Amino acid sequence: MGLSKEPHDAVAFYSAVAASGMLGIGLTLSPLNPIKALYWSAVINGVGAVPVMIVIMLMTGEKRVMGKFVIGGWLRWLGWASTAAMTICVGAMIAAWIF
């Protein structure tokens, strides 16, 4: 699917593009502060990244999921270190809001 397909061949794709465009137009015409929206979308993205990173790290260590592409050694350590760093950053952000 993609822009190389005709609209009648990729109805779901073009519907998603149209819906996204309409949502963007709606946000532009709304009284919503775009800088605050950008800030909060980054916050939500950062908080949501932690569980996604944990699931990805667990999956990449499973041979039944990854087959011959299981990660190990320094790459696995680096992945978990990145996940821990992200978790610490989210925790510090939440702690800063509370205290």
C-alpha atoms as an extended CHARMM CRD file, in Angstrom:
* protein
*
        99  EXT
         1         1  MET       CA              0.0000000000        0.0000000000        0.0000000000  PROA      1               0.0000000000
         2         2  GLY       CA              1.0550000000        3.5420000000       -0.5430000000  PROA      2               0.0000000000
         3         3  LEU       CA              0.7960000000        6.5190000000       -2.8040000000  PROA      3               0.0000000000
         4         4  SER       CA              1.8220000000        4.3920000000       -5.7850000000  PROA      4               0.0000000000
         5         5  LYS       CA             -1.5720000000        2.6260000000       -5.6430000000  PROA      5               0.0000000000
         6         6  GLU       CA             -4.7770000000        4.0450000000       -7.0480000000  PROA      6               0.0000000000
         7         7  PRO       CA             -7.3290000000        5.1990000000       -4.4330000000  PROA      7               0.0000000000
         8         8  HSD       CA             -9.7630000000        2.4020000000       -5.3030000000  PROA      8               0.0000000000
         9         9  ASP       CA             -6.9600000000       -0.1640000000       -4.7610000000  PROA      9               0.0000000000
        10        10  ALA       CA             -5.9020000000        1.1950000000       -1.3580000000  PROA      10              0.0000000000
        11        11  VAL       CA             -9.0790000000        2.4710000000        0.2790000000  PROA      11              0.0000000000
        12        12  ALA       CA             -7.8330000000        1.9850000000        3.8610000000  PROA      12              0.0000000000
        13        13  PHE       CA             -4.5660000000        3.8270000000        3.1720000000  PROA      13              0.0000000000
        14        14  TYR       CA             -6.1860000000        6.8120000000        1.4860000000  PROA      14              0.0000000000
        15        15  SER       CA             -8.8910000000        6.9130000000        4.1750000000  PROA      15              0.0000000000
        16        16  ALA       CA             -6.1750000000        7.1300000000        6.8310000000  PROA      16              0.0000000000
        17        17  VAL       CA             -4.4180000000        9.9050000000        4.8850000000  PROA      17              0.0000000000
        18        18  ALA       CA             -7.6990000000       11.8300000000        4.5280000000  PROA      18              0.0000000000
        19        19  ALA       CA             -8.6040000000       11.3720000000        8.2020000000  PROA      19              0.0000000000
        20        20  SER       CA             -5.1410000000       12.5640000000        9.2650000000  PROA      20              0.0000000000
        21        21  GLY       CA             -5.4530000000       15.6030000000        7.0460000000  PROA      21              0.0000000000
        22        22  MET       CA             -8.8790000000       16.4470000000        8.4290000000  PROA      22              0.0000000000
        23        23  LEU       CA             -7.5920000000       16.0280000000       11.9960000000  PROA      23              0.0000000000
        24        24  GLY       CA             -4.6910000000       18.3700000000       11.2100000000  PROA      24              0.0000000000
        25        25  ILE       CA             -7.0250000000       20.9630000000        9.7460000000  PROA      25              0.0000000000
        26        26  GLY       CA             -9.2750000000       20.6580000000       12.7910000000  PROA      26              0.0000000000
        27        27  LEU       CA             -6.3460000000       21.1570000000       15.1660000000  PROA      27              0.0000000000
        28        28  THR       CA             -5.1780000000       24.1780000000       13.1780000000  PROA      28              0.0000000000
        29        29  LEU       CA             -8.5820000000       25.8010000000       13.4570000000  PROA      29              0.0000000000
        30        30  SER       CA             -8.9800000000       24.9670000000       17.1550000000  PROA      30              0.0000000000
        31        31  PRO       CA             -7.9050000000       27.2670000000       20.0060000000  PROA      31              0.0000000000
        32        32  LEU       CA             -5.3580000000       24.6460000000       21.1240000000  PROA      32              0.0000000000
        33        33  ASN       CA             -1.8870000000       26.0770000000       21.7890000000  PROA      33              0.0000000000
        34        34  PRO       CA              0.4240000000       24.2550000000       19.3160000000  PROA      34              0.0000000000
        35        35  ILE       CA              3.4900000000       24.5290000000       21.5520000000  PROA      35              0.0000000000
        36        36  LYS       CA              1.6470000000       22.9720000000       24.4990000000  PROA      36              0.0000000000
        37        37  ALA       CA              0.3220000000       20.2580000000       22.1900000000  PROA      37              0.0000000000
        38        38  LEU       CA              3.8540000000       19.5440000000       20.9570000000  PROA      38              0.0000000000
        39        39  TYR       CA              5.1470000000       19.4390000000       24.5220000000  PROA      39              0.0000000000
        40        40  TRP       CA              2.4470000000       17.0650000000       25.7680000000  PROA      40              0.0000000000
        41        41  SER       CA              2.7490000000       14.7950000000       22.7500000000  PROA      41              0.0000000000
        42        42  ALA       CA              6.4870000000       14.4770000000       23.4860000000  PROA      42              0.0000000000
        43        43  VAL       CA              5.7550000000       13.7100000000       27.1510000000  PROA      43              0.0000000000
        44        44  ILE       CA              3.1930000000       11.0440000000       26.2360000000  PROA      44              0.0000000000
        45        45  ASN       CA              5.5800000000        9.5840000000       23.6500000000  PROA      45              0.0000000000
        46        46  GLY       CA              8.4150000000        9.4060000000       26.1870000000  PROA      46              0.0000000000
        47        47  VAL       CA              6.3050000000        7.7750000000       28.8920000000  PROA      47              0.0000000000
        48        48  GLY       CA              4.8050000000        5.3240000000       26.4100000000  PROA      48              0.0000000000
        49        49  ALA       CA              8.2500000000        4.3950000000       25.0830000000  PROA      49              0.0000000000
        50        50  VAL       CA              9.2770000000        2.6720000000       28.3300000000  PROA      50              0.0000000000
        51        51  PRO       CA              6.8700000000       -0.2910000000       28.1770000000  PROA      51              0.0000000000
        52        52  VAL       CA              7.4400000000       -0.5980000000       24.4220000000  PROA      52              0.0000000000
        53        53  MET       CA             11.2060000000       -0.7770000000       24.9690000000  PROA      53              0.0000000000
        54        54  ILE       CA             10.7670000000       -3.4130000000       27.6760000000  PROA      54              0.0000000000
        55        55  VAL       CA              8.6000000000       -5.5770000000       25.4200000000  PROA      55              0.0000000000
        56        56  ILE       CA             11.0470000000       -5.1840000000       22.5320000000  PROA      56              0.0000000000
        57        57  MET       CA             13.9900000000       -6.1650000000       24.7200000000  PROA      57              0.0000000000
        58        58  LEU       CA             12.1360000000       -9.2220000000       26.0220000000  PROA      58              0.0000000000
        59        59  MET       CA             11.1600000000      -10.2430000000       22.4950000000  PROA      59              0.0000000000
        60        60  THR       CA             14.6520000000       -9.8270000000       21.0280000000  PROA      60              0.0000000000
        61        61  GLY       CA             16.0180000000      -12.2560000000       23.5920000000  PROA      61              0.0000000000
        62        62  GLU       CA             13.5640000000      -15.0400000000       22.6700000000  PROA      62              0.0000000000
        63        63  LYS       CA             14.7230000000      -17.5700000000       20.0940000000  PROA      63              0.0000000000
        64        64  ARG       CA             11.1470000000      -18.6290000000       19.3450000000  PROA      64              0.0000000000
        65        65  VAL       CA             10.3490000000      -15.0200000000       18.3890000000  PROA      65              0.0000000000
        66        66  MET       CA             13.6020000000      -13.9370000000       16.7140000000  PROA      66              0.0000000000
        67        67  GLY       CA             14.8800000000      -17.2190000000       15.3340000000  PROA      67              0.0000000000
        68        68  LYS       CA             18.5530000000      -16.8740000000       14.3840000000  PROA      68              0.0000000000
        69        69  PHE       CA             18.4560000000      -13.1060000000       14.9780000000  PROA      69              0.0000000000
        70        70  VAL       CA             18.4080000000      -13.2360000000       18.7980000000  PROA      70              0.0000000000
        71        71  ILE       CA             20.5190000000      -10.4270000000       20.2120000000  PROA      71              0.0000000000
        72        72  GLY       CA             23.1730000000      -11.0560000000       22.7780000000  PROA      72              0.0000000000
        73        73  GLY       CA             26.3550000000       -9.7150000000       24.2640000000  PROA      73              0.0000000000
        74        74  TRP       CA             27.0300000000       -5.9970000000       24.0970000000  PROA      74              0.0000000000
        75        75  LEU       CA             23.9780000000       -5.2760000000       21.9450000000  PROA      75              0.0000000000
        76        76  ARG       CA             21.6360000000       -6.8290000000       24.5110000000  PROA      76              0.0000000000
        77        77  TRP       CA             23.4220000000       -4.9970000000       27.3200000000  PROA      77              0.0000000000
        78        78  LEU       CA             23.1720000000       -1.6930000000       25.4170000000  PROA      78              0.0000000000
        79        79  GLY       CA             19.4470000000       -2.2340000000       24.8040000000  PROA      79              0.0000000000
        80        80  TRP       CA             18.7410000000       -2.8600000000       28.4800000000  PROA      80              0.0000000000
        81        81  ALA       CA             20.9540000000        0.0950000000       29.4780000000  PROA      81              0.0000000000
        82        82  SER       CA             18.9510000000        2.3400000000       27.1310000000  PROA      82              0.0000000000
        83        83  THR       CA             15.7100000000        0.9890000000       28.5610000000  PROA      83              0.0000000000
        84        84  ALA       CA             16.9510000000        1.6270000000       32.1060000000  PROA      84              0.0000000000
        85        85  ALA       CA             18.0620000000        5.1670000000       31.1950000000  PROA      85              0.0000000000
        86        86  MET       CA             14.6650000000        5.9160000000       29.6780000000  PROA      86              0.0000000000
        87        87  THR       CA             12.9130000000        4.5160000000       32.7480000000  PROA      87              0.0000000000
        88        88  ILE       CA             15.0620000000        6.6450000000       35.0540000000  PROA      88              0.0000000000
        89        89  CYS       CA             14.3360000000        9.7630000000       32.9750000000  PROA      89              0.0000000000
        90        90  VAL       CA             10.5800000000        9.1530000000       33.0910000000  PROA      90              0.0000000000
        91        91  GLY       CA             10.7750000000        8.4750000000       36.8250000000  PROA      91              0.0000000000
        92        92  ALA       CA             12.7530000000       11.6760000000       37.4010000000  PROA      92              0.0000000000
        93        93  MET       CA             10.2480000000       13.6650000000       35.3550000000  PROA      93              0.0000000000
        94        94  ILE       CA              7.3390000000       12.3040000000       37.3960000000  PROA      94              0.0000000000
        95        95  ALA       CA              9.2460000000       12.8980000000       40.6510000000  PROA      95              0.0000000000
        96        96  ALA       CA              9.9410000000       16.4960000000       39.6100000000  PROA      96              0.0000000000
        97        97  TRP       CA              6.2290000000       17.0630000000       39.0370000000  PROA      97              0.0000000000
        98        98  ILE       CA              5.2740000000       15.5620000000       42.4050000000  PROA      98              0.0000000000
        99        99  PHE       CA              7.9110000000       17.2220000000       44.5980000000  PROA      99              0.0000000000
